[in-house]
Amino acid sequence: MSPTHLPSFCPDCGGRLRATLPELQGNPPLVCTACGQPIYLDPKVAAACVVDLEGKLVLLRRAQRDSAYGRWILPGGHVDRGEVVTRAARREVAEEVGLKVELEGLVGVYSYPGNPVVLIVYAARAVSGSLKTGSEALEVKTFAPDELPWDEFGFTSTADALRDYLAR
């Protein structure tokens, strides 16, 4: 979360929040100036899948207008509060590319300095459905492992997860 996206007011009493100095790992980044309540900024969990469809891997061109717009990413998205991560991974694949998948194990967990998202990536095999472009994609396509568009990925995590998947 960038400093411009930090909350300004305490969710308990409405008092103004201030940054703690120095910010040490494990300490709250914000404290309420009125009630002293520490405010922890938790990471956001996302789930994605490396989907095998008849020996090829499914990627989508991101339609969300951000730094990854128009670039290739894995099907995936945020986990809803209280949702089981594996269910979220399967749900996101169905929503984004129209496939029902069976998870075949964990590929890896990816996090990067300064990025509040923790991405959990699973290996998956398509078991039903048909490949389609959902509302969050400009295009959906399958790639043989030796045809992956390495220079066109929207996120570092896409490349890292695909490298880990292919190394299995």
Secondary structure, 3 states (H helix, E strand, C coil): CCHHHCCCECCCCCCEEEECCCCCCCCCCEEECCCCCEECCCCEEEEEEEEEECCEEEEEEECCCCCCCCCEECCEEECCCCCCHHHHHHHHHHHHHCEEEEEEEEEEEECCCCCCEEEEEEEEEEEEECCCCCCCEEEEEEECHHHCCHHHECCHHHHHHHHHHHHC
